[in-house]
Amino acid sequence: MAEEMRVLLPQENENLTDLQSYINAGGYKALEKARSTDRLSLIEEVKKSGLRGRGGAGFNAGMKWQFSYSVETEPKYVVCNADEGEPGTYKDRVLMQTVPHRILEGMAICGYAIGARQGYIYCRGEYPFVVETLNQAIKEAKDSGVLGDFDIEVRMGAGAYVCGEESALIESIEGHRGEPRFKPPFPPVKGLWGQPTIVNNVETLAYIPLIVEKGADWFKSIGAPSYPGTKLLTLTGDVVERKIIEVPTNVTIRQVIYDYGKGIRDGKKFKAVQIGGTSGGFIPEELLDTAIDFDSMSAIGATLGSGAVFVMDETRDIVDVVERITKFFEHESCGKCIPCREGTKRMHEMMERINHGKGSGDDLGKLERLGTVMSRACLCGLGQAAPAPVLTTLGHFREEYQAKLN
């Protein structure tokens, strides 16, 4: 029986919400340690840890920081991406509610490392209660002086899914329509108001104080060598125990569902699992022994992404589920690039025809060609990932599509 490993989440019955409780538990010591360290050495330690972004792209966090550090211009900015828009995902919300000061400390350490004095937390508009917690934590930190000359503000979005993409998020903070930018230049070199900007996910930043305090080797000793540490996962759907868990990155999908989630509800059989949110691929039973680390998931055409684990039992209609997902992406596309604006609409139209028994055999080939073009040609991660549910279900559950063809 696999056991949970709590590194980021507080231990049972542990309250770290307020400043004093966090300090009593050793909070902000990592920031003190970081500020007594050479900045480049600090960045090298984060690089050495192997910490990779927990927001979806899986890029080495320390390497990202070094890009901004190397740009000799001011001001620089640190942005915490708290725009948690994936259906079924709530890990960042839990972190912000339970360990808000750990996130602030991680931002301040990043600020010191790259030479930034201003940070922003971009939080989605559906989380007003979380914003209250964050603002209270920021006030406590400012009043006590623990952040030094580093300032943090919370900015609220309006619920646009695309603003989870870092350049669209930056546009929104600047007061513009939330649309992705053409890249390069990338945000670490030219981001918020044209200045060097580090955008890290909530979960990524929460690891930073722990890595600084305990060292890169400690972090590397946990989980998969290529994607070390733990991962927060939110279990939803037809699983017995729907909850948030924190596990080493070398556990398998099967362990997540059957050890942590206690299997399928009501004694039914497993059919599929979608990991990484709405844009994640669907995984059949024969691939359940795949580890959840970033590279292992990529190898089977799936993603780890936001950590949402949506389990489906034998009674679920895969084609119907995917049709609803394509409708979601059609609605959430910002419309800036043609492959996404037109592609999401046509993909939903074809899925709707197939789901209602009006599709033809040609539609399956068209869906695959369209999905391939979108994954390669769309401007940002929304359009590039939107075809994944369609393409993976066509690969693993094609007979369900064929059964509905006219």
N, C-alpha and C positions, 0 to 999 in steps of 0.2 A: 504494500500500500504506500503510494507516494505521499509525502508530507509537504505541507505548505512551508515556504521559507520567507518570512517577513523581514525585509530589509528596508523598504520604503514605507510601508504601512506601519502604523503604531502597533505594538503588541496588544494582546487582549487586555482590556481594562486600563489601558494607558491613554492619558489625555495630554496631547501636546498642542492643543489649539492656542492657548495663550502664551505670551512671551515668557513669563516666569517659569512655567512648566517646561517649556522648550529649553530654556537656559539650564534648568536643573538637570535635564537629561543630556547635557553637553552641547546644546545648541549654540551656534555662533563661534565656537572654538575653532572650527574649520576656517572661518573667515579671518580670524586673527592669525592663524597659521599661514593662510594664503598670502596675507599682506606682509608677512615677514619673509616671503619667498620671492626670488627673482621671477618676474612675469613670464619670461620665456621658459624657465624651468617648470613653472606651474602648468603652462600649456603642454609641455612635453610629458608631464605626469598624467594629464588627462588623455593625451594621445596614447601613451603607453598602456593605460588601463583597457583600451579597446572599446570604450563606451561608444556605442553607435546610437544615432537618433532613434527615439522611441515613438516618433510621430508618423513614420511610414517609409521614409526614404532610406533609413539605415546608414546614413553617412557618419564617418568618424567625427565625433564632437570636437576633439582637440584639434584636428586638422582644420575644421571649420573656423575655430577660434583663431588659429594662426593666420588665416587669410586676412582677418580684420586687424590683428595685431601688426601685420606687416605693412599696412597702409598708413603712411605718415600724414594723417590729416585729422582734424577735430571739427566738431564733436563726433563721438561714436555712440552707438546705442545698443542696448540689450533688450530684446523683445521676447516675452514668454508667450508662446502660442497656446492659449487656453480656449480656442474656438473648437470645442468638442462637438462636432456635428454628425458623427456617424450614428445612425440608429442602432441601439443596443449597446452603446459605449457610454460608460460613466466613470471610468477610472480616474480621469483628471479631476472631475468634480469631487470624488472622494479624497484625493490628495489635497486639494485646495481647502476642503472642509476640515480635514484632520491634521495636516501638517503644513499649514500655510507659511510658517516661518522658515521651513526647510527650503521652500521654493524661493522665498525672498533671499535667503542666504546663498543659494545657488546662483541667483541672478547677480548678487553683489560680488561674488567670487569671479564670475565671468566678466563683470564690469571692470574689476581690478586687472584681470589678465589682459584684456584687450585695450584698456585705457579709456573706458566709458564711464560717465558719471550719471547717466540717465537711463532708466529702464521703464518699460511699459509692459503691462499684462493685458493682453487682448482677450477679453472674455465674452463669450456669446451672450446675446440678449436674453436668452431663456434661463440664465443663471443669476437673477438679481440677488437671491439669497446668498450665493457664493461670493458675489461682489461685496456684500456687507462684511462677510468674514475676512476677505482680503484687505479691505479698507481698514478694518479694525486692527489687523496684524501690521499693516503698513504704519498706522498711527503709533502703535506701541513701539515699533522698531525705530521710528523717527524720534519719538519723545525720549527714548532711552539712549539714543546715539549709537546704537550697535551697527548701523549701516554706514556711519561716517559720512563722507561726502557723496555717497551714492543715493540718488533719489529714485523713487518708484511711483508710477501712477497706474491706475486701472482705466482702460478704455473699453467700452462696451460696443459690440457689434450689433447687427440687426437680424442675425439668424441666417445669413447667406452661407450655404455649404461651401462655396468656392473660397470663402475667406479663410479656410483652413490651409490653403496654399499660401506660402510665405509672402510672395510678392503681392498677391491680392489682399492679404492681411495688411501689408504695409500701405497699400493704396487706401484702404479703409481708415487706417489711423490718420493718414494725411487729410482725410475728409473727402476723398474721391469715391467714385463708384468702385465697388470691390471687384476688380478684374485683374487677372495675372499680367505681369509685365513680360515683354520679350527679354530673353536672356541668352548670352551675357550682355551686360555685367550682372553678376549675381549679388544678392544682398550683402554678403560679408565684405564686399568691396564697395558697392554703391547701392544702398538700401533706403532706409527712412530719410526723407528729405535729401536724398542724394549722398548720404554719408554712410560710412561702414557700419553695418548692422548685423548682429548675430540674432537669429531667430531660432530658439530652441523650444521644444515641446515641454509641457509641465513635468512629465515623468522624467525626461532627460535631465532637466535642471535640478530636480529633487535628488538625483544621484550624486551631484557634484560635491556637496559638503561631506558625504560619506567617503567618496574617493579621496578627497583631500585629507580627511582625518585618518583613514585606515590604509591608504596607499593603493597604488595601481595593482600591485601583486595580489592583494586581498580581493579586489574586484575581479581580476582575471581568473582567480581560482574557482569562481562560481559559474555554473552553467556551461554552455558550449564555447569552445576556444575562439571560434570566429565571431561570436556574438555573446560576449560574456555578461554575467549579471543575472538578475531576475527579470521577470516580465509580469506586469499586471494584466489579468484577463478578466473579462466580464462574461459570465455564463448566462445565456438566455435561451429561450425556445423550449423544446421538448426534453429538457434535462430535469432530473429529479430535484437537484438543488441549484436554484438560480442565485448566483452570488458573484462577488468579486473575489479573486484569489491572486496570490503572488507566488510564483513558482520559478525555479531555475530554468534557464532557457534550453536545457538539454532534455527536459521531459517530453514525452510524446503526446500527440493529439489524443490517442486512446486513453492515456493516463488522465489527461485533462477532463475528458468526458466521463470516464468510468470510475476513476479514483476520487477526483475532486468533485465532480458533478453527480456521482452516484448512479450514473447510467441513464437510460431512457425512461421517461415517465409512463406510468400505467402498464408496465410490462410489455410495451411495444418494441418493435425492432428498429434499429438505427437505419437511416436512409442516407443522410448527407449532413455535412457541417460546413458553414461558411465562416471563415476566420478573417478578421481584419476590417469588419464593417461591410456596408452595402457594396463597396467596390471590391470586396474580396472574392476569390474564386471558391467554387464549391468542391468539397473534398469527399470522395466516396469511401466506403468501408475499407477497401483494399489498400488505402494510403494512410490509414489511421496510425500506423507505427512510425510515421515521420516525426522527427523532433520539431519543436515549435520555433527553433532559432531562425533568423532571417534567411540565411542561405539555404537551409534545408527546405523551407517553405517555398522559396523562389524556384528551387529545382523541380518542384512538382506543379509549377504554374500557379501557386497560391501566394498569398501575402500574409504577413503578421500584422502590419499596420497598426490600427488603433487598439488591437487586442480584444475586439468583440468576438465572441464565440457563439454563433447562432446554430443550434442543433435542431435537426428535423427528423421526425420519425417516419415510419413506412406509409403513413396515411397522407402525407403532405404531397401536394401537386407541385412538382418542381417548375413546370412551365408557368403555372399561375404565379408562383412566387417571383420568378424572374421577370415576368411581365410587369409586376408591380414595381420591381426595382428599376426597370427601364423607364417607367413613368416618372419615378422619383428623379432620375438623372436628367430627363427631358426638362423637368420643372426647374432643377437646380443649375443647369448650364447657364453661364453668364452671357453667352452669345457672342463673345469677342472673336473667337476663331470659327471658321466655317466647318472644319471637320467635326467639332463638338456640337455646334449649334444645329447643323443639319443632321449629323450622324445620330445624336441622341433621339431626335424626333423620328427619323426613319426607322431606327432600331425599335423604338416603342411601337410604331405603326405595324411593323412586321410581327413583333411578339404578340400584339393584340389580335391580329388576324389568326395567327397560329393557335393561340390560347382559346379562341372562340370557334375553332373548327373551320376557318375560312382560308387557311394558308395552303400553299402548294409546296411540292418538293423543291422547287427552285429557291424558296425562301431560306432554306437552311444554308445553302451555299452562299446566298447573298448576305446573310447574317455573318457568316464567317469572314467573307471578304471585307465587309464593312467594318467589322470589329478589328481586323488586322490593320486596316488603314487608320482607324481612329487611334489605336494603341501606338502608332508610329508618328502620326501627323498632328495630333492635338497639341495645343499650346501648353497646357498644364496637366497636372496629375489627375484632375477630375475627368477630363475627356479620355486621357490615356488609360485610366483604370476602369472607366464605365463599361467597356465591353467584357471585362473579366467574368462576371457572372454568366453572361450568355455563352462565351467561348468555352468555359470550363464545363458547363452543363451540357453543351452540345458534344463535348468530348466524352463525358462520363455517363450521361443520361440521354443519349440521342434517341433511344427507343421511345421515350416519353414524348418527345417532339413528333416523331413519326406517327405515333398513335393518334395525334390530334390533327394530322394533315387531312385536307379535303380529298 
